[in-house]
Amino acid sequence: MASNNNITFRPSLDIVRAAIRRRIAGIMNLTVPNAQAGVMLDAWVQRNFNAEGGLVGGWTPFVRGGRRLRGGGFDASAKLLQDTGALRASFRPFWSARQVGIGSDIPYSRYHEFGTTRAPARRMLPSEREIMPQLMRIYDRWTRLQTARRLW
């Protein structure tokens, strides 16, 4: 015996599919959380400069106890890597929907970051391990925000 039972979906299956596609697109567009991560990276670098490398274990001090002065002698109060402030100010965050980072376009920043045969490395940038907890909070919050809203 045939049954005349009909099943109706409300909202329609097409509406549900479109809502799911929009939800996935929202989750996959990481421009907003990447911008937040860029701001976080910049704040980290600035705090590291304030602490003269304190976030990475401290920068190697001046060999002679200070910065060499033009007329001779040394300035013992000089802050490492902050003579003019150009290096510190050169670090800029960048982001898009697919990437985030921070960097400097000053060529000598590489020599300070990695060191040379004559100068010690003075790390200015965070390692992945140092910032991963903060990044995870940013992206977790984004995912929760995108998935908490009603589909239709």
C-alpha positions in Angstrom: 0.0 0.0 0.0 1.4 3.4 -1.0 1.7 6.2 1.5 0.9 9.9 0.7 3.2 11.3 3.3 5.1 14.4 2.0 8.1 15.9 3.7 8.7 19.6 3.4 11.9 21.2 4.4 11.8 24.8 5.8 13.9 26.5 4.9 14.4 24.9 1.5 17.4 22.8 0.8 18.7 25.5 -1.6 18.6 28.1 1.2 20.4 25.8 3.6 23.1 25.1 1.0 23.6 28.8 0.2 23.8 29.6 3.9 26.5 26.9 4.4 28.5 28.2 1.4 28.4 31.7 2.9 29.5 30.4 6.3 32.4 28.5 4.8 33.4 31.6 2.8 33.3 33.7 6.0 35.5 31.2 7.9 38.0 31.0 5.0 38.3 34.8 4.6 41.0 35.5 7.2 41.6 39.1 6.5 40.1 40.3 9.8 41.9 37.8 12.1 45.1 38.2 10.1 44.9 42.0 10.6 44.5 41.4 14.4 47.5 39.0 14.3 49.5 41.7 12.5 48.7 44.2 15.2 49.7 41.6 17.8 53.0 41.0 16.0 53.8 44.7 15.9 53.0 45.1 19.6 55.3 42.1 20.4 58.2 43.6 18.4 57.8 47.0 20.1 57.7 45.4 23.6 60.9 43.5 22.7 62.6 46.7 21.7 61.4 48.4 24.9 63.0 45.5 26.9 66.2 45.5 24.7 65.5 41.9 23.7 64.0 40.9 27.0 61.3 38.8 25.3 64.0 36.7 23.7 66.4 36.3 26.6 68.0 39.7 26.2 70.4 41.1 23.6 74.1 40.8 23.9 75.4 44.0 25.5 77.9 46.4 23.9 81.4 45.0 23.8 82.9 48.0 25.5 80.0 48.8 27.8 78.3 51.4 25.6 78.0 53.1 22.2 81.2 54.7 20.9 81.0 58.5 20.9 82.4 60.6 18.1 84.8 62.6 20.3 86.0 59.4 22.0 84.7 57.5 25.0 81.4 55.6 25.3 77.8 56.3 26.2 76.9 53.7 28.7 73.2 54.8 28.8 72.7 54.1 25.1 70.0 51.6 24.3 70.9 48.7 22.0 69.7 48.9 18.4 67.9 52.2 19.1 70.4 55.0 18.2 68.1 56.9 15.8 64.9 54.8 16.2 64.9 54.1 12.4 65.3 50.3 12.8 62.6 50.0 15.4 60.2 52.1 13.4 60.9 50.2 10.2 59.1 47.0 11.4 55.6 47.0 9.8 53.0 44.3 10.0 51.4 43.1 6.7 48.4 40.9 6.1 45.9 39.6 3.5 43.2 37.0 3.5 45.9 34.3 3.3 49.0 35.5 5.2 50.2 37.7 8.0 53.7 38.7 9.1 55.9 41.6 10.2 59.2 42.7 8.7 61.6 45.5 8.0 62.7 46.9 4.7 66.0 48.2 6.2 68.8 46.0 4.8 70.8 46.0 8.0 67.9 44.6 10.1 68.9 41.1 8.8 72.4 41.5 10.2 71.1 42.4 13.6 68.5 39.6 13.6 70.9 36.8 12.5 74.3 38.2 13.5 77.5 38.4 11.4 81.0 37.1 12.0 81.7 40.4 13.8 78.4 41.2 15.5 76.2 39.0 17.7 72.6 38.1 16.7 70.1 40.3 18.5 66.8 38.8 17.7 64.0 41.3 17.2 61.3 39.0 15.8 59.3 36.3 17.7 59.6 32.6 17.0 56.5 30.6 16.2 56.6 29.0 19.7 56.6 32.5 21.4 53.5 33.8 19.7 51.4 30.6 18.9 49.2 30.9 22.0 48.2 34.4 21.1 47.6 33.5 17.5 45.5 30.5 18.5 43.3 32.8 20.6 42.8 35.2 17.7 41.9 32.5 15.2 39.7 30.5 17.8 37.8 33.7 18.5 37.3 34.3 14.7 36.1 30.7 14.2 33.7 30.9 17.1 32.3 34.2 15.8 31.7 32.8 12.3 30.1 29.6 13.5 27.9 31.1 16.3 25.5 33.0 14.0 22.4 31.4 12.8 22.6 30.0 9.3 19.3 31.6 8.0 
